[in-house]
Structures are given as C-alpha cells and as structure tokens.
Amino acid sequence: MNDEYLDKRYDETPLDDEERELAQLIEQGKLSPRKNKSVTLRMQEADLNKIKDKAAQLDISYLTLIRSLLHRYATEQIKMDNYF
C-alpha cells in the first residue's frame, strides 16, 4: 500500500465521541498524545458477555467500552466509593 492510500483511508475513518474529545484536548495543548499500553485482563465470561451486549447496543466495540469505562474511572468521572 502506498502512503497516499493510507492517509486517505485514515482521514475517512470516523472518530467516536471519546476519540474526538481526546483529539480536541491534544490540539488545544491540554493533553499530550497518549501512549497505549497493552494489558491482559481475566474476567467472568458472563460479565464479558454482558459488556459485549451493552457495547453492541451502543454500536461500539466491547474493547472501546472497557477502555472508556477504565479511563473515566481513572480520571474520576466515575466514582466507586460505595462499592469497596
């Protein structure tokens, strides 16, 4: 593949709301580009199936949903004080 094809394909890929918000923060200089780190997570199969179902309802991938939830917890947008 040539670079022109990759650039065109990238430009046509729609961003989800979270990606759009992060891109705006990076452009405004309020956030540096993120470095992704790969993790392995073990969880109950029933929980994973529920997450996949909810992600399908939102028309996003289940990994995007998990990433979004973890990000929101890490940035204190979601509180879990009552659970522990």
Backbone torsions as a table, in degrees:
resi	resn	phi	psi	omega
1	MET	NA	143.6	177.7
2	ASN	-92.9	163.3	-176.7
3	ASP	-63.0	-33.8	-179.5
4	GLU	-62.3	-41.5	178.8
5	TYR	-63.2	-45.5	-179.1
6	LEU	-62.9	-42.6	178.8
7	ASP	-62.2	-43.5	-179.1
8	LYS	-64.7	-43.6	-179.0
9	ARG	-64.6	-40.7	179.5
10	TYR	-63.5	-42.6	-178.9
11	ASP	-63.8	-27.3	-177.3
12	GLU	-90.2	-6.5	-179.5
13	THR	-78.1	118.1	-178.5
14	PRO	-71.7	145.3	177.0
15	LEU	-92.8	143.0	173.1
16	ASP	-79.4	174.3	-174.6
17	ASP	-59.2	-42.6	-179.2
18	GLU	-64.7	-44.4	179.4
19	GLU	-63.7	-39.6	179.1
20	ARG	-63.7	-43.8	179.5
21	GLU	-64.1	-43.5	178.8
22	LEU	-64.7	-40.1	179.0
23	ALA	-62.5	-40.2	178.5
24	GLN	-65.0	-41.5	179.2
25	LEU	-64.8	-38.4	177.4
26	ILE	-64.9	-44.9	179.7
27	GLU	-62.5	-35.6	-179.5
28	GLN	-79.2	-5.6	-179.6
29	GLY	78.0	12.6	-179.6
30	LYS	-88.4	-9.7	-178.2
31	LEU	-150.1	136.0	176.5
32	SER	-85.1	154.0	180.0
33	PRO	-54.7	137.2	-175.1
34	ARG	-78.9	149.0	173.0
35	LYS	-104.7	122.3	-179.0
36	ASN	-85.9	141.5	177.5
37	LYS	-123.6	133.1	-179.9
38	SER	-81.4	135.9	177.7
39	VAL	-131.7	157.2	174.7
40	THR	-114.2	135.1	-175.6
41	LEU	-132.7	129.7	174.5
42	ARG	-104.8	134.5	179.8
43	MET	-149.8	165.2	179.7
44	GLN	-63.7	138.6	-178.4
45	GLU	-60.8	-38.0	179.9
46	ALA	-63.3	-40.1	177.9
47	ASP	-64.9	-43.2	179.1
48	LEU	-61.8	-41.6	178.9
49	ASN	-63.5	-37.9	177.2
50	LYS	-65.5	-41.6	178.0
51	ILE	-63.7	-41.9	178.5
52	LYS	-62.5	-40.3	178.5
53	ASP	-64.0	-45.2	179.7
54	LYS	-65.0	-38.9	177.7
55	ALA	-63.9	-40.7	178.6
56	ALA	-62.5	-39.0	177.1
57	GLN	-62.7	-33.0	179.8
58	LEU	-87.5	-4.9	-178.7
59	ASP	61.2	42.2	174.7
60	ILE	-133.0	166.6	177.8
61	SER	-75.3	154.7	-179.6
62	TYR	-67.0	-30.6	177.4
63	LEU	-67.1	-38.1	175.8
64	THR	-62.8	-41.5	178.8
65	LEU	-62.8	-46.3	179.6
66	ILE	-62.2	-46.2	178.7
67	ARG	-58.9	-44.2	-179.0
68	SER	-63.2	-44.6	179.3
69	LEU	-63.1	-43.7	178.9
70	LEU	-65.4	-39.9	177.8
71	HIS	-63.1	-44.5	-179.2
72	ARG	-65.5	-35.9	176.0
73	TYR	-68.1	-44.9	-178.4
74	ALA	-63.1	-32.1	-179.8
75	THR	-96.9	15.0	175.3
76	GLU	61.0	27.3	173.1
77	GLN	-82.4	-20.5	175.8
78	ILE	-122.1	129.7	179.7
79	LYS	-105.5	143.2	177.7
80	MET	-128.8	26.2	-176.4
81	ASP	-57.4	-33.9	-176.3
82	ASN	-80.0	-7.5	-174.3
83	TYR	-97.2	-17.5	-177.1
84	PHE	-125.0	NA	NA
